[in-house]
Amino acid sequence: MRNAMELPFEEEESCPATETSTACRLDGNLPTVELAQSLGFVVNYVLPLKNELMKRPSRVPTPEFTKFMNTDELLFLLMTTLRGGSWTMFELFDTFLCLVADFCPAFGAIPSGFLEVLVQCYRRFNLLSSNLCDDRYIRLHVLMDELGEPHARDYCIRWHCSKRWDDKELMQRFMWSHTKAVTDERIRLSFLKFLYDSLDDEEFVFTAKGFFGKDDVQESIERLERSIRIVSISQLRSCFRYEEVIAIITRDVDFNSMDGADLFIMVEYLLDAYCRVKRHNSAMEFASRVLHLLFSYKQLPLAQVSSLLGFIYNTEWDKVTEENSAKIGYFLCRLISVEDFCADWNVWKELYMIVRRLNGDASVEYIQSLDPIKHDDSLPSLALDVLVKTHEKLGERKTCGRDNGAFLLFFMEELYACISNEKVMAVLQREEHSWVWSNVSEEISQCLYCLFGRYSKRRRALEDHDCIVTSPELDKHSTMILELAMPHPLPQYDDKERLGHDVVDLLLNKFPSVLKFSVERGNVLDKFNVWMHDAAREDASNR
């Protein structure tokens, strides 16, 4: 196999496995990639999907770890309060529970060992009176609501609906507790937003179970909004309403505020919707932004890259602008320098498709523009040069014959399309461009050798890529393969040049079915042979 056109390419020793050698900057400016430049991908900037890889931690100082209240001190205070008097059970519960409500959370959270005693006392207190709506009990009800008591929540809701909150802190505690209990996501979101607006930046509110601040509320809002978005988008996807999916994500989703699985779920939803409605240009513009983000990570996330490639492989490039095609081509050039993707011929195939989209197929104009000194390894199109480089790299890894020779057959189909162009072939047959035809012939020979091995004793051995092609679908490719193997132009019946033995061997050994014919056709041939014999004998007798 001849050397491929010297497209710039990182040597194997410098290929990182998953760690990107040159990370993209989050400002959208892209590092120079020599291979991309040589293929005509002039890309310097991509609109960033995120301005930073992760959220900055809050600068608000967090209180120390929540301490529990001292129950011994509580009992001592209760003892001094009740000393020297007589009390009904209602009054005892009233005094004890209100004392606890004043004690907690001011002096700490409720310890687990004290929780059951407190809950049972509160329940019995409710049994002794069906109307505990007095203002002095609201602190107690908020405390018990935080501990999950249904009766307490009922009282708090009454207070809230009648707008009887005189204590801002009690209202905030109730709202925080209520957002964890209410099932309606819209109501929960409205409570959280109201609570967020009521909190100062450096304010923390202590509860029966700990404390919360503005950052905690903001995190809950974001988590709930993500959940609502995903559910609503999933419902739209199940109804095949992809345009609405696109509208919601592009209008309402802030990718800059998302991380991890949530971000990539939303990315996949948007790309899938774009592809479903055939908006390939929008899909690739967005995919380039996602690739820019992935290359910004210190460790390239392989699973996410593979998922993204699935969308790229299904792209109709004639529906993508040159600018967005070049962006994807740029990132594919970077991707094939990563060990995990360098031997994946599908990545190379997509790179070939993009180069062909931007530079066109083999043409007379391109061939005539080639310099035999500067471009002595060139094929009739820049896109075909990409396939030469692909074969070189796959051959080094002994993988060019994988998938039943899919790459080899694809390369041969593209070469066949090239030589089937009469105008191109006419130029290649000229003496001044014979060097280009020689390059094409060498690639054809190498592909045949990799596909069939040494199918003829007379065929000199080319580069041995040690590839094993198992059961390629040869029947449907037989015409294409045989035409590639034939000399060009075909010798006439009276030419001194004859069909090479290697072509005959290929025909006999690999495609014997081509020589088979039906019984009816055999009868016609027999009659023709008899006629030829009789005609020759008659001609001889006439002489």
Secondary structure as GFF3:
##gff-version 3
##sequence-region A 1 543
A	DSSP	three_ten_helix	12	14	.	.	.	ID=ss1
A	DSSP	alpha_helix	34	38	.	.	.	ID=ss2
A	DSSP	alpha_helix	71	82	.	.	.	ID=ss3
A	DSSP	alpha_helix	89	103	.	.	.	ID=ss4
A	DSSP	alpha_helix	112	128	.	.	.	ID=ss5
A	DSSP	three_ten_helix	135	137	.	.	.	ID=ss6
A	DSSP	alpha_helix	138	146	.	.	.	ID=ss7
A	DSSP	alpha_helix	150	161	.	.	.	ID=ss8
A	DSSP	alpha_helix	168	181	.	.	.	ID=ss9
A	DSSP	alpha_helix	185	198	.	.	.	ID=ss10
A	DSSP	beta_strand	204	206	.	.	.	ID=ss11
A	DSSP	beta_strand	211	213	.	.	.	ID=ss12
A	DSSP	alpha_helix	214	238	.	.	.	ID=ss13
A	DSSP	alpha_helix	242	252	.	.	.	ID=ss14
A	DSSP	three_ten_helix	255	257	.	.	.	ID=ss15
A	DSSP	alpha_helix	260	276	.	.	.	ID=ss16
A	DSSP	alpha_helix	280	294	.	.	.	ID=ss17
A	DSSP	alpha_helix	302	313	.	.	.	ID=ss18
A	DSSP	three_ten_helix	317	319	.	.	.	ID=ss19
A	DSSP	alpha_helix	322	335	.	.	.	ID=ss20
A	DSSP	alpha_helix	339	342	.	.	.	ID=ss21
A	DSSP	alpha_helix	345	359	.	.	.	ID=ss22
A	DSSP	alpha_helix	364	369	.	.	.	ID=ss23
A	DSSP	alpha_helix	382	396	.	.	.	ID=ss24
A	DSSP	alpha_helix	402	419	.	.	.	ID=ss25
A	DSSP	alpha_helix	422	428	.	.	.	ID=ss26
A	DSSP	three_ten_helix	431	433	.	.	.	ID=ss27
A	DSSP	alpha_helix	434	452	.	.	.	ID=ss28
A	DSSP	three_ten_helix	475	477	.	.	.	ID=ss29
A	DSSP	alpha_helix	478	485	.	.	.	ID=ss30
A	DSSP	alpha_helix	501	510	.	.	.	ID=ss31
A	DSSP	three_ten_helix	512	515	.	.	.	ID=ss32
A	DSSP	alpha_helix	519	542	.	.	.	ID=ss33
###
